Amino acid sequence: MTWHAGKRLANSTSEWLSSDTPESFARMMRHYEHQQYFAEKGWDQPNAITYQLNSEGFRCEEFNADPCIVALGCSYTVGIGLPVESTWPWQVGQVLGLRVVNLAWGGYAADSCFRLAEYWLPKLNPALVVMLAPPVDRVEVLTQKEHMVYMPTNMPPTASDPFITEWMLNSENSRLNSVKNKLALQQLCKNLHTTCQTYDANIYMADSRERLEYARDYMHAGPRGHRILVEKILNDFASK
């Protein structure tokens, strides 16, 4: 299915998105350490960070038939709180000389990544597909009316559905769900004769801010974290 949460914002450009809000920015700017950090990054200036979404509602250029890198993931891959030039998909694309098709969206699960990949990969011309798998405690549920991503922290307190109360509360189910989606993506890419590399956000984006720096919203990994992942992706790609 092609449904995508960002579609409602298609063809738009905004200075703020998701957890990166003017309120959080103002709150951060009350503290000297953040003022200094933002000034160093240039993020204290108007329009220092913008979110330009294409006609499909993704943070990248319009899709075409040129060779590309396809990025899959959640808000870490969208680059919430970061200029697009600081994000790992953009940097990998620059080094490899490939257009970037960023199919990520904030809050998505590994299920969401595979669903979009199954639809879009055959329609694109990917030379490389990279998935930064979202945290494992998320699962996408498709219903007749909407698509929901469940995680233990947002389950209804009165939920009585066994799928929610039993499946979601056993961490092994979540782990296996993520593994299965990564393996399914690898097979899809194999069928398309496309290189596929998968990584876990829990590993690469959950380290300390001292090591990764932080994004403007203070919730996501910063530029250094993306550079570390870029180096890993490029080294793995070169060794294939």
C-alpha positions as CSV (number, residue, x, y, z in Angstrom):
1,M,0.0,0.0,0.0
2,T,1.3,3.5,-0.9
3,W,-0.2,5.4,2.0
4,H,2.3,7.7,3.6
5,A,1.8,10.1,6.6
6,G,3.8,12.9,5.0
7,K,1.5,13.0,1.9
8,R,-0.7,15.6,3.6
9,L,2.4,18.0,3.6
10,A,3.4,17.2,0.0
11,N,4.9,20.1,-2.0
12,S,5.5,22.1,1.1
13,T,8.5,23.8,2.8
14,S,8.6,24.5,6.5
15,E,11.1,25.6,9.1
16,W,9.6,23.2,11.6
17,L,8.5,19.6,11.6
18,S,7.4,17.0,14.2
19,S,9.4,17.4,17.5
20,D,11.4,20.2,16.0
21,T,9.1,23.1,17.0
22,P,9.5,26.8,17.5
23,E,8.5,26.3,21.1
24,S,11.3,23.7,21.8
25,F,13.8,26.0,20.0
26,A,12.8,29.0,22.2
27,R,13.0,26.8,25.3
28,M,16.5,25.6,24.3
29,M,17.7,29.1,23.5
30,R,17.2,30.2,27.1
31,H,20.3,28.2,28.1
32,Y,23.7,29.5,27.2
33,E,25.2,26.1,26.3
34,H,22.5,25.6,23.7
35,Q,22.8,29.1,22.4
36,Q,26.5,28.5,21.9
37,Y,26.0,25.1,20.2
38,F,23.3,26.5,17.9
39,A,25.5,29.5,17.0
40,E,28.4,27.1,16.2
41,K,26.2,25.1,13.9
42,G,24.5,28.2,12.4
43,W,21.1,27.0,13.6
44,D,20.3,30.2,15.5
45,Q,19.6,31.9,12.1
46,P,16.2,32.1,10.4
47,N,15.6,29.2,8.0
48,A,18.9,27.5,9.0
49,I,16.9,24.3,8.9
50,T,14.1,23.7,6.5
51,Y,12.0,20.7,5.5
52,Q,11.3,20.7,1.8
53,L,8.9,17.8,0.8
54,N,8.4,16.6,-2.7
55,S,5.0,15.8,-4.3
56,E,4.9,12.4,-2.5
57,G,5.5,14.1,0.9
58,F,9.1,12.9,1.3
59,R,12.1,15.0,2.3
60,C,14.0,14.7,-1.0
61,E,13.9,15.7,-4.7
62,E,11.2,14.6,-7.0
63,F,11.5,10.9,-8.1
64,N,12.8,10.1,-11.5
65,A,14.5,7.2,-13.4
66,D,18.1,8.2,-12.6
67,P,20.2,5.8,-10.4
68,C,19.7,6.6,-6.7
69,I,20.2,5.6,-3.1
70,V,17.0,4.7,-1.4
71,A,16.9,5.4,2.3
72,L,14.4,3.8,4.6
73,G,13.8,4.5,8.3
74,C,12.1,6.8,10.8
75,S,12.8,10.3,12.1
76,Y,16.5,9.7,12.3
77,T,16.6,9.1,8.6
78,V,14.3,12.0,7.8
79,G,16.7,14.1,9.8
80,I,14.4,15.8,12.2
81,G,16.2,18.8,13.7
82,L,19.0,18.8,11.1
83,P,19.7,20.5,7.8
84,V,19.3,18.0,5.0
85,E,23.0,18.3,4.3
86,S,23.8,16.8,7.7
87,T,21.6,13.7,7.2
88,W,23.2,10.3,6.5
89,P,21.2,9.7,3.2
90,W,22.3,13.0,1.7
91,Q,25.9,12.5,2.6
92,V,26.1,9.0,1.3
93,G,24.4,10.2,-1.9
94,Q,27.0,12.9,-2.3
95,V,30.0,10.6,-1.9
96,L,28.6,8.0,-4.3
97,G,27.3,10.5,-6.8
98,L,23.7,9.3,-6.5
99,R,20.4,11.0,-6.2
100,V,18.7,10.5,-2.8
101,V,15.2,9.0,-2.5
102,N,14.4,9.3,1.2
103,L,11.3,7.2,2.0
104,A,11.5,7.7,5.7
105,W,9.0,9.3,8.0
106,G,9.0,10.1,11.7
107,G,7.5,7.4,14.0
108,Y,7.6,4.7,11.4
109,A,8.2,1.0,12.2
110,A,10.2,-1.6,10.3
111,D,6.8,-2.7,8.8
112,S,6.3,0.7,7.3
113,C,9.8,0.7,5.8
114,F,9.2,-2.6,4.0
115,R,5.6,-1.6,2.9
116,L,7.0,1.5,1.2
117,A,10.0,-0.4,-0.2
118,E,7.8,-3.1,-1.8
119,Y,5.8,-0.5,-3.6
120,W,8.5,2.0,-4.6
121,L,11.7,0.0,-5.3
122,P,10.4,-1.6,-8.5
123,K,9.4,1.9,-9.7
124,L,12.7,3.5,-9.0
125,N,16.3,2.8,-10.2
126,P,18.1,2.1,-6.9
127,A,21.8,1.4,-7.0
128,L,21.8,1.1,-3.2
129,V,19.1,0.6,-0.6
130,V,19.9,1.4,3.0
131,M,17.5,0.8,5.9
132,L,18.2,2.3,9.3
133,A,15.6,0.1,11.0
134,P,13.4,2.0,13.5
135,P,13.3,1.0,17.2
136,V,12.1,-2.6,17.5
137,D,9.2,-1.7,19.9
138,R,7.1,-0.4,17.0
139,V,4.7,-2.3,14.8
140,E,2.5,-0.9,12.0
141,V,-1.1,-2.0,12.0
142,L,-3.2,-1.4,8.8
143,T,-6.9,-1.0,9.3
144,Q,-9.8,-0.1,7.0
145,K,-9.6,3.5,8.0
146,E,-6.0,4.3,9.1
147,H,-2.5,3.1,9.6
148,M,-1.2,3.1,13.1
149,V,2.2,2.4,14.6
150,Y,1.9,0.9,18.0
151,M,4.5,0.9,20.7
152,P,4.2,0.1,24.4
153,T,4.3,3.8,25.4
154,N,1.2,4.7,23.3
155,M,-1.0,1.6,23.8
156,P,-4.5,2.5,25.1
157,P,-4.6,1.8,28.9
158,T,-7.9,-0.1,28.5
159,A,-6.8,-2.2,25.5
160,S,-8.3,-5.6,25.5
161,D,-7.2,-6.9,22.1
162,P,-4.9,-9.9,22.6
163,F,-2.6,-8.6,19.8
164,I,-1.9,-5.4,21.7
165,T,-1.9,-6.7,25.3
166,E,0.1,-9.9,24.6
167,W,2.1,-9.5,21.4
168,M,3.4,-6.0,22.0
169,L,4.3,-6.7,25.6
170,N,6.7,-9.5,24.7
171,S,9.9,-8.0,23.5
172,E,10.9,-11.1,21.6
173,N,7.9,-10.5,19.2
174,S,9.2,-7.0,18.5
175,R,12.7,-8.2,17.9
176,L,11.6,-10.9,15.5
177,N,9.3,-8.5,13.6
178,S,12.2,-6.2,12.9
179,V,14.5,-9.0,11.8
180,K,11.8,-10.4,9.5
181,N,11.3,-7.0,7.8
182,K,15.1,-6.6,7.3
183,L,15.4,-10.1,5.8
184,A,12.3,-9.4,3.6
185,L,13.9,-6.2,2.3
186,Q,17.2,-8.0,1.6
187,Q,15.3,-10.6,-0.5
188,L,13.3,-7.9,-2.3
189,C,16.6,-6.1,-3.2
190,K,18.1,-9.4,-4.3
191,N,15.2,-10.0,-6.7
192,L,15.8,-6.5,-8.1
193,H,19.6,-7.0,-8.4
194,T,20.1,-4.1,-6.0
195,T,22.6,-3.8,-3.1
196,C,21.0,-3.7,0.3
197,Q,22.5,-2.7,3.6
198,T,20.6,-2.7,6.9
199,Y,21.4,-1.1,10.3
200,D,19.6,-0.5,13.5
201,A,18.7,3.0,14.9
202,N,18.9,1.6,18.4
203,I,22.6,1.0,17.8
204,Y,23.7,3.9,15.8
205,M,21.5,6.8,17.0
206,A,21.1,5.9,20.7
207,D,24.6,6.7,22.0
208,S,25.4,9.7,24.2
209,R,25.1,13.2,23.0
210,E,28.8,13.7,23.8
211,R,29.6,11.2,21.1
212,L,26.8,11.9,18.6
213,E,26.0,15.6,19.3
214,Y,22.3,16.5,19.2
215,A,19.8,17.8,16.7
216,R,17.9,21.1,17.2
217,D,15.0,19.4,19.0
218,Y,17.5,17.8,21.5
219,M,15.6,14.5,20.9
220,H,17.6,13.1,17.9
221,A,21.2,12.4,17.2
222,G,23.2,15.2,15.8
223,P,25.6,15.7,12.8
224,R,28.4,13.6,14.3
225,G,26.1,10.7,14.7
226,H,25.1,10.8,11.1
227,R,28.8,11.1,10.0
228,I,29.6,8.0,12.0
229,L,26.9,6.1,10.3
230,V,27.9,7.4,6.9
231,E,31.4,6.1,7.4
232,K,30.0,2.6,8.3
233,I,27.7,2.6,5.3
234,L,30.4,3.6,2.9
235,N,33.0,1.1,4.3
236,D,30.4,-1.7,4.0
237,F,29.5,-0.7,0.5
238,A,33.1,-0.6,-0.6
239,S,33.7,-4.1,0.7
240,K,30.9,-5.7,-1.3
